């Protein structure tokens, strides 16, 4: 999008800028207002995208075909809720084998303990040597170690079996299903994506020359061009690292927790950051005539006659004023009610 289209798109919104708001322009008896140079907030508008603060992608940890989905896109889920199942016949067989291994190792340990006790009894009667007892003791200890190893393997198999059930790691909403029933899941392959709609933020980038002013970004406004909504950010975070390829730095603006209709991750937005104070030529927003991409005003010339003139406007300057980039000069008068002036 060109800078002109960006400015025109932003200019469609009436934003009441808090803080250093310019006082409204006074009107005269002819119903006009004077074009003046005012000190207003200097705004940098960054392209941004809405994303969820808390989001997760649930991936498979075992291989197997997906046998069942218990949720679909748009469903609300709780942390720990079952989302999907993977074919667990292979892991079930491994669990059964590991349990059998534990039973076998325990039986061998019982036998080794009994042999050790018999050998010790024979040694007390001087029927065998000390070496025989030492060997029986070593066999008993080895059997104990085998039992511990078999139990650990059984826990490992049981854990793998639990991975056949995919559960939600967060409270939120299912964003989308990344697989279908019957598809082969593999370790690391994504199955379901989720996000928490109660915690959203706008993520944009600023050029590096603005980093020196980043300490002043205590607040920001997020503009949604699709719905013409303006949302006050609750927190602004400038990441402490820059992108060396794009020569830019990411900025995050947290949005209020209250639900905003139609606001979902992936929505395009504009991030308005105040970078300082500057003087700009301003006119009342009410004086503008908009017809598609054309923006004009009625300039009051001799004897108060209106003369239609195309102008190029920028960002809102507060109190119903908007910045004028081209088409007007300081001191000229414009009709506040342009339609009535015609």
RAWO-V245850 format. One record per backbone hydrogen bond with DSSP energy under -0.5 kcal/mol. NH is the residue of the N-H (numbers start at 1). CO is the residue of the C=O. E is the energy in kcal/mol with one decimal. If there is no record, write none. Layout:
BEGIN
nh = [NH	NH]
co = [CO	CO]
e = [E	E]
END
This chain:
BEGIN
nh = [6	7	8	9	10	11	12	12	13	15	17	20	21	22	28	31	33	34	35	36	36	38	38	40	40	42	43	44	45	46	46	48	49	50	51	53	54	55	56	58	58	59	60	64	66	67	68	70	71	74	75	77	80	81	83	84	85	86	87	92	93	94	95	96	97	98	99	100	101	102	103	104	105	106	107	108	109	110	111	112	113	114	115	116	117	118	119	120	121	122	123	124	125	126	127	128	133	134	135	136	137	138	139	140	141	142	143	144	145	146	147	148	149	150	151	152	153	154	155	156	157	158	159	160	161	162	163	164	165	166	166	167	168	172	173	174	175	175	176	178	178	179	182	183	185	185	188	189	191	192	193	194	195	196	197	199	201	202	203	204	204	205	206	208	210	211	213	214	216	217	218	221	222	223	223	224	225	227	228	229	231	233	233	234	235	237	239	239	243	244	247	248	249	250	251	252	253	254	254	255	261	263	264	266	267	269	270	271	272	272	273	273	274	275	275	276	278	280	282	283	285	287	288	289	291	291	294	296	297	299	299	300	301	301	304	305	307	309	311	312	314	317	318	318	321	322	323	324	325	325	326	331	332	334	335	336	338	338	341	342]
co = [2	3	4	5	6	7	8	9	10	13	15	18	19	317	32	28	334	26	332	34	282	36	280	38	278	276	41	273	43	44	271	269	203	267	201	199	199	53	194	56	192	57	189	185	183	85	85	83	83	174	72	172	168	78	166	166	68	164	65	88	89	90	91	92	93	94	95	96	97	98	99	100	101	102	103	104	105	106	107	108	109	110	111	112	113	114	115	116	117	118	119	120	121	123	122	122	129	130	131	132	133	134	135	136	137	138	139	140	141	142	143	144	145	146	147	148	149	150	151	152	153	154	155	156	157	158	159	161	162	84	164	165	81	77	195	75	173	193	193	176	191	191	66	180	64	183	60	186	58	58	176	56	173	54	195	196	51	253	49	202	251	47	249	247	207	208	210	211	213	214	216	272	231	221	270	229	223	224	224	224	222	220	231	254	254	252	237	250	248	242	243	243	206	241	204	237	202	235	252	200	259	260	262	50	264	48	223	46	221	270	44	271	219	42	273	42	40	38	36	322	320	284	285	296	289	294	291	289	309	297	307	333	299	305	301	302	299	297	295	326	323	321	15	321	318	283	315	281	312	323	312	35	329	33	298	31	286	336	337	338]
e = [-2.3	-2.4	-2.7	-2.5	-2.2	-2.6	-0.8	-0.6	-2.0	-0.9	-1.0	-0.9	-1.2	-0.9	-1.7	-1.6	-2.6	-0.6	-3.7	-0.6	-1.2	-0.6	-3.1	-0.7	-3.2	-3.0	-0.6	-3.0	-0.5	-0.7	-2.7	-2.5	-1.8	-2.6	-2.9	-2.7	-0.6	-0.7	-2.2	-0.5	-3.1	-0.6	-2.4	-2.0	-2.6	-2.1	-1.4	-3.1	-0.8	-3.0	-2.1	-2.7	-3.5	-2.2	-3.6	-1.3	-2.5	-2.9	-3.2	-2.8	-2.0	-1.8	-2.5	-2.4	-2.3	-2.5	-2.3	-2.1	-2.1	-2.0	-2.3	-2.4	-2.4	-2.6	-2.0	-2.2	-2.0	-2.2	-2.1	-2.4	-2.4	-2.3	-2.3	-2.1	-2.5	-2.3	-2.4	-2.3	-1.9	-2.2	-2.1	-1.9	-0.9	-1.6	-2.8	-0.5	-1.1	-2.4	-2.2	-2.1	-2.6	-2.3	-2.4	-2.0	-2.3	-2.4	-2.0	-2.0	-2.1	-2.1	-1.9	-2.1	-2.5	-2.5	-2.5	-2.2	-2.3	-1.8	-2.2	-2.3	-2.3	-2.4	-2.4	-2.3	-2.0	-1.8	-1.1	-1.5	-1.6	-2.5	-0.6	-0.5	-2.3	-2.0	-3.3	-2.6	-0.6	-2.2	-1.3	-0.5	-2.9	-0.8	-2.9	-2.1	-3.2	-0.6	-3.0	-2.6	-3.0	-1.7	-2.4	-3.1	-2.1	-2.5	-0.7	-1.3	-2.5	-2.6	-2.5	-0.5	-2.5	-0.7	-2.6	-1.3	-1.7	-1.6	-1.2	-1.5	-2.0	-1.5	-2.6	-1.9	-3.1	-0.6	-3.0	-2.8	-0.8	-0.9	-2.0	-1.1	-3.0	-2.6	-0.5	-2.7	-0.9	-3.0	-0.6	-2.2	-3.2	-0.7	-1.6	-0.9	-2.5	-0.6	-3.2	-3.0	-2.6	-2.5	-0.5	-2.6	-0.5	-2.1	-0.8	-3.9	-1.7	-2.4	-2.5	-3.0	-3.3	-0.6	-2.4	-0.6	-0.6	-2.9	-0.6	-0.8	-2.7	-3.2	-2.4	-2.0	-4.0	-1.4	-1.5	-3.2	-0.5	-2.5	-2.1	-2.4	-2.3	-0.8	-2.9	-2.5	-0.8	-3.1	-1.8	-1.7	-1.9	-2.6	-2.5	-2.6	-2.5	-2.8	-0.6	-0.7	-1.6	-2.6	-2.2	-3.3	-3.3	-0.5	-1.6	-3.2	-1.6	-2.7	-2.7	-2.4	-0.6	-0.8	-1.9	-0.9]
END
